[in-house]
Amino acid sequence: MTFDRPHRRWHVSLLLFLLGFIGVIALLNYRSSLVESTYITNARNNDIADTVSDHCPEPIQAAPIVEESPPVIIEGTDELEKELDSAASYFKDELYSKVTYKERVYDRPSQKVMDAIERNFIDKVERTLLIAVVNHGMLEYTLNWIESLKRTDITNFLVFAIDQALVDALTNLGLGSNVVLIPENWRHVQLSGDFAAWKTNSYTPITHAKSLIVERLLYLNVTVWFSDVDIVFVNPNIYTHLMWNLKSRKNVHMVFSQETQYTSINSGFYLMRPTDVSKRVMGRSIDIQDRVPALTQQRIMNRVLAGMDQKYKSSPMILLDLMLFPNGHFYFGRKLPTSLGFEPMMVHANYRIGDAKKAALKEVGLWFLDN
């Protein structure tokens, strides 16, 4: 097939036009990418949402840098997230932002409390203390938790009792050396001794008490291993595994179980070094919950951690594998660890409320009290 000269010139012109058009588009895209990159680098963090709920899979994201944290006064909870001033929600540390947090100064606790702490260290070199913070309403779960510890060769632990009734009950069962009443000056509000269902009026003050106890222990140079009592330990190597994670990088200060997969932590199971970073995390959490008591401890801790470095090479925290440290949704609901052949190191009966926790544990043979 042949073309005469005018047609050939027309095709050449069309080809040159198309090449020029493609070049312009490429140039515009390149310039756009440069602008976008600059924007991302310099964007203010307060353009990023930070809300992380207790049970919704929303990501841990960077938090805005704010100069001050004005007081927050909220009457109800319906519009809590809309009314909450985000400035009250963020952790400030010299590593990430302007320093506004000051280290606390606490009096040394009574000798009775110190003796209980010292005799129950799992690891005297690391000064690691396995603790739970509970009231008498959780006695059954506490005993099941203790039985799981025995079955995994853990004999040292300390229960911080919210009420005297729990101290008496555990003492009568021969566990007096493993329980101590929370000192009055470690409390911020009066706490109930009854079973507290999730998100009831008595639930959030009890979760707040957990943060208060952990912070006090950090200031006593204790490596805190915190566990809720609706957790069952199933592997005797669990502490070794946790310490391996904690020492995997020199800048790791805390290790958390997960609430939702790689998006939020669960505040019911973690290991925390007594470092300045850890103290600031707990101190900031306590500060927020003192002013916004309607928020749960877990939601607040996720907000606080949102303001920290989340890069896997440099983050001060590590998230534990959900297959080895499953929550109730993963283990009882989706049955992922067992269906994939994994043997967990512990099982958390969260995502279940009230007696449903016991029923779920019984169903899988992890409720030991009937025997």
Secondary structure, DSSP 8 states (H G I E B T S, - for coil): ----HHHHHHHHHHHHHHHHHHHHHHHHHHHHHHHHHHHHHH--GGGS-----SSS----------S---------STTHHHHS-GGGG----TTTS-------------HHHHHHHHHT-SBTTTTEEEEEEE-GGGHHHHHHHHHHHHHTT----EEEESSHHHHHHHHHTT-GGGEEE--GGG-SS----S---TTSTTHHHHHHHHHHHHHHHHTTT-EEEEE-TTEEE--TTHHHHHHHHHTSSTT--EEEEEEETTTEEEEEEEEE-SSHHHHHHHHHHHHHHHH-TTS-HHHHHHHHHHTS---TTT-SEEE--TTTS--HIIIIIS-HHHHTT---SEEE--S--THHHHHHHHHTT---TT-
